[in-house]
Every structure is written in structure tokens, then in C-alpha cells.
Amino acid sequence: MADASATSQDTSPGISGGTPGDTPWGAPAGLRAAPGAGRSEAIIDRLHALHPRLIDLSLDRLRRLLDAMGNPERRLPPVVHVAGTNGKGSTCAFLRAVAEAAGQRVHAYTSPHLVRFHERIRLAGRLVEEDVLAAALEEVEAANAGQPITVFEITTAVALLLFSRVPADLLVLEVGLGGRFDATNVVDRPAACCIASISMDHTDFLGDRLEAIAGEKAGIIKPGIPVATGDQRPEAMAVLEAEAAARGAPLLARGRDWWAEWEGEGLLFRDARGTLRLPRPSLPGPHQADNAGIALAALRAWNPPWLTDEALARGIASASWPARLQRLHGALAARLPEGWELWLDGGHNAGAGEALAGQLRAWGDRPLHLIVGMKKSKAVADFLAPLLPHAAALWAVAEPGQHLAVPPEEIVAASGGVARVGPRVAEALAALPGPPGRALICGSLYLAGEVLKADGSLPE
């Protein structure tokens, strides 16, 4: 889960100066509230104490709670359920943008948040308001009646309750972790499913083999419901194919059932329904052809009455998703000399490193400087390996507000001694040498949250 500040004002040194903020929730920084969150912060603090494990994959506790609440998960608009290791957030962004381009009201449940907890719940196109969130948390807390439960399960119950009460035409539902036993998998009959790129991550929860991780992601596949997937390694694809066949679910695979390829300044998409010539996806990076294609394939397989080619084109060209190859233009970017660009990406595993490397190859027109901060338990060397050949310099950083940050010295070691210690983002930016280039801050969604706060580029 991504990092966010628990206090009303970010005072972390290294980027904005001052003294470190505390964590009043008694929880890891990834659960800290939005600035000025007020009542919701205190409620989640109480709930966290009921079941202090941050992650405990199971559906039993949540099903019990939803039963006590009258089963709001059965009163939802059509759902598109999205799993994957890398790219599921971008896929969600494309799904939402296409539907909104068609004039539809869209709910969305995503994680982690970057700066404000409220980013996780979007009601008919707008981030949930503090009063609404706090009231729903209190209602769900009362229904739970003090029983053991995780905070993610509580917030999922809150989201489902609000989604059942606010009219909308679509719910884009992102898996938190895995799929089979993720809290979002209480939705039994989605309109379509998406499974983005699968790679090694969260091995302590999902298994240490790609086949095991793919099996957990495949757990969202439902009988007879179309499921779209993109580029997958053969061992992962074999698991998805077996699960889809066992459940009688049409599996739409890239390169077999649909195709997406760059054509000049646009994207060419093909499936059984025909060929679309679309604008270039608004989210940068060659890998976004895969994520956009997954969203397109799922929507066209579902084929709601509002789906038009015009909506597909407008949505693909307008989707936004913070901290995914996002160019920054705020306070941090202003510190760079004229002619420099500052970019941010929250990718943090080997698959994300490979995806980023595709964009770095296209950035050969000027020097690239990487500023990397990562979370403990992540395979630092595996993330860095595909990036190092493209970097003129590498800086290792750790921000004071960055939850479970790897010490910069460990990043230096993982780079084979190539990296130098920042030790913080502001100091690394101040030390950038030479002619105008690009600086890319990457390696952690926790770091991304701190950077967005410091830059003043708050997600909306």
C-alpha cells in the first residue's frame, strides 16, 4: 500500500524541510490518512487494532460483515474486475476514461493511495468526500461489532456500501493483492474481468513461483464471464488458460484473440469485431499498448450499449493515472535548471523495471538520471538490472516519510556500486550534473506519494 501523511501538513525533511511527521494510526505509513482527514483517521485507527495484520488473505471475515450489512455487493452497477502484478491500475484508468467519454457515471475502487486515502474510492467520477467516508466507516464499524478484520476488508466493505447507494453505470474494481482470496473477490458476477501482466511480487503471500502467483490472479475468473489478458510469460498464460477452461470463461489473449501495435502516432487495435485506429494512449510508455488493449478487449467482449468507437478513442487519449510515468511540473520540477524534465514512476518490481526500460530506450535524445528509492522486501537488483544500461547516473534515496524504505547504501550495493547516495530526493536533484537531461524518480509507490506531496501534484 502506498504511503501518505497522517498529519495535516507534510513536514518531512529532505524534500520540504522541517521535522518528520508521526503515525497516529498505530499502523504502517501505507494506511495513514489524507491530510485533514479528521474523523476517518480516528475510525481506521480503532479498526486497525481489531486485526493488526496488514494483510490476511481470506474472504470469510468480509462475507460475514457483508451479510450483516444486507449484502451491498449484490446491489452494484456492472463491474469490471481487474487483477495483475503490473499495469492493473493503468488498465483501470483506461476503463474509466472510456466509460466517462461515453457519458457514463463510473465508480472506481483502487489501491494503494499515494497522498490521500480518499483516492481509493471514486463515486460516480468524484473522490469520496471526508464526511461521506467517515459516516460510512462508522456504519461499517458498528455492523462489524468488534469482530477481527483487516483494514483493507473494512474499507472494501465501505466502498461496496457506498457503491450500492450512489447511482452509477459502471464499477471498475481493482484487486488489492492476488485475486482468489482478495477482499474484492466477493463480487460473484462481474460483466468482464481483466488480468494485466503477471510477474514476481509479494512472494511471501502469493508464492515463490510464477505459476503459483498466476493461479492466485486467475482466481477472479468467473464461469462464463469474458476475461481479457495481455502479454504473459508462457508459464503464467498456461495457468490462466487452464483456469478459464475449467470455468467456461472466454479468455481473450493478446496475439491470439486481439492485437495492439503502434502505427505512426497512433495505436492499431484488432479483434474479432474488427479494426480500430486509435490515438496514442495518454499514459506514456510502450507497455501502455498492452494495458490499453486489455481494457479495449474486455469492453468489446462485454459490449455495453453505450460503447462506441468514438468513446474508445477519446478514452484511450484522455486517461490519467498518477505516478505512472508522470511528468512533474510543480515545486520539485522548478528546482531543476532550464531545459530539464522531471518524471515519476511508482514501479517497484522486476516486471516494472522491464516495462520502464522500454520507455528509457525511447528517451535516447538526452542523458537520463535515475533517482531510486525502494521498499524493504523488494528485489532491488532485479528492478535495477534492466534500467542500468540506460542511465547516465543513478542516485539512491530514502525519504523520512517513506514507509519501510531500503537504506540508500543497500541500493548502491544492489547496483554493483554504480549508484551514489542521494541521500534524499532534493539533494539528488541539486546534484544533477551536465547538460539538460531527464530525471526519473522511481522504485516505490511510497516514495511516489512523498514526491507528489513535495511537488504539489496532488491526485484528483
Secondary structure, DSSP 8 states (H G I E B T S, - for coil): -----SSSS---TTTT-S-----TTSS-GGG---TT-THHHHHHHHHHHHS--S----SHHHHHHHHHTT-GGGS-S-EEEEE-SBSHHHHHHHHHHHHHHTT--EEEE----SS-GGGGEEETTEE--HHHHHHHHHHHHHHHTT----HHHHHHHHHHHHHHHS--SEEEEE-SSSSTTSGGGG----SEEEE-B--S--HHHH-SSHHHHHHHHGGG--TT--EEE-S--HHHHHHHHHHHHHHT--EEEBTTTEEEEEETTEEEEEETTEEEEEE--SS-STTHHHHHHHHHHHHHHH--TT--HHHHHHHHHH---TTSSEEE-STTGGGS-TT-EEEE----SHHHHHHHHHHHHH-TTS-EEEEE--BTTS-HHHHHTTTGGG-SEEEE---TTSTTB--HHHHHHHTTT--EE--SHHHHHHT--SSS-EEEEES-HHHHHHHHHHHT----
